[in-house]
Amino acid sequence: MPFGTEILSVERIMLKNGFSCHVNLAKAFEKRTEAHNLIDYLYCNREEGFPVSRRYQSALVIRDGKVSWILVSKGLAGP
């Protein structure tokens, strides 16, 4: 997603690609090695596979209704 894209357009694209999304206001987003606190972002998550699934998470940081930064995390989840 290019920076400056309207967040509603980004959400539609992410949903179309199998992600579930919701907006978080003044919340933290943590990756394995870093934490980002008190940011507004569209959180999107997608998991695929069983019993171990590959998980994709993204925080599309919102400023003035548009994407200003993108944080991404991926990994494996399961027993």
Buried (B, 14 or more C-beta within 10 A) or exposed (E): BEEEBEBEEBBEBBEEEEBEBEEBEEBEBEBEEEEBEEBBBBBBBBBEEEEEBEBBBBBBBBBEEBBBEBBEBEEEEEE
